[in-house]
Amino acid sequence: IVELAAELGPQPLVPFGAYANSLPEVGDGPANRVIHEARAEITPTAYSQTVRGWMDLGATIVGGCCGVNPHHIAALTRLRDGD
């Protein structure tokens, strides 16, 4: 997202963002070959801190994918609401 934000500039004409998963990187193999457990260090607090960095770069669309659960999304809601 750092590269995208830099390319779009300080006042992007389009909204942009990212959503990440909390699964381990598994290399170049096909997706879904093996079911992986979510990484324990990607807690809701840790994920919201990462997303805060994206927002500081101008991201306005954020969310989560595989391994991100309702607790992570609740942390993003608190982040959005300034709690």
C-alpha positions in Angstrom: 0.0 0.0 0.0 3.0 2.3 0.5 3.8 2.2 -3.2 0.1 2.7 -4.2 -0.2 5.7 -1.8 3.0 7.2 -3.2 1.8 6.8 -6.8 -1.6 8.3 -6.1 -0.1 11.3 -4.3 -1.2 13.4 -1.3 -4.8 14.0 -2.6 -5.8 10.9 -4.6 -8.7 11.3 -6.9 -10.0 7.8 -6.1 -10.5 6.0 -2.8 -8.1 3.2 -2.2 -7.2 0.7 0.5 -6.3 -2.8 1.4 -7.4 -5.9 3.2 -4.9 -8.5 4.5 -5.1 -12.0 5.8 -3.5 -13.4 8.9 -2.2 -16.6 7.4 1.4 -17.6 7.0 3.2 -17.0 3.7 3.4 -20.4 2.0 5.5 -19.6 -1.1 4.4 -20.1 -4.7 2.1 -23.1 -4.3 -1.5 -23.0 -5.3 -3.9 -21.4 -2.9 -6.0 -23.6 -0.6 -3.7 -26.7 -1.0 -3.4 -26.9 2.7 -5.5 -25.3 5.5 -3.3 -23.1 7.7 -3.9 -21.8 11.1 -4.0 -18.0 11.5 -0.8 -16.4 12.8 -1.2 -15.9 16.6 0.8 -12.6 16.5 -1.9 -11.0 14.2 -4.1 -10.0 17.1 -7.0 -7.6 16.6 -4.8 -4.9 18.2 -1.8 -5.6 16.0 -4.0 -5.7 12.9 -5.6 -2.4 13.8 -2.2 -0.8 14.3 -1.2 -2.0 10.8 -4.4 -0.6 9.3 -3.8 2.7 11.1 -0.6 3.0 9.1 -2.5 2.4 5.9 -5.0 5.1 6.9 -2.2 7.5 7.7 -1.1 6.9 4.1 -4.6 7.9 2.9 -6.4 4.5 2.6 -10.1 4.8 3.1 -11.2 1.3 2.2 -9.9 -1.3 4.7 -11.0 -4.7 5.9 -9.8 -8.3 6.3 -9.6 -11.6 4.5 -8.7 -15.2 5.5 -7.9 -15.5 9.2 -9.3 -12.1 10.1 -12.3 -12.6 12.3 -15.0 -10.4 13.9 -12.7 -9.4 16.7 -10.3 -7.9 14.2 -13.1 -6.1 12.4 -14.4 -4.8 15.8 -10.9 -3.3 16.4 -11.1 -1.6 13.0 -14.5 -0.2 13.9 -13.0 1.2 17.2 -10.1 2.7 15.1 -12.6 4.3 12.8 -14.6 5.7 15.6 -11.6 7.0 17.4 -11.9 4.8 20.5 
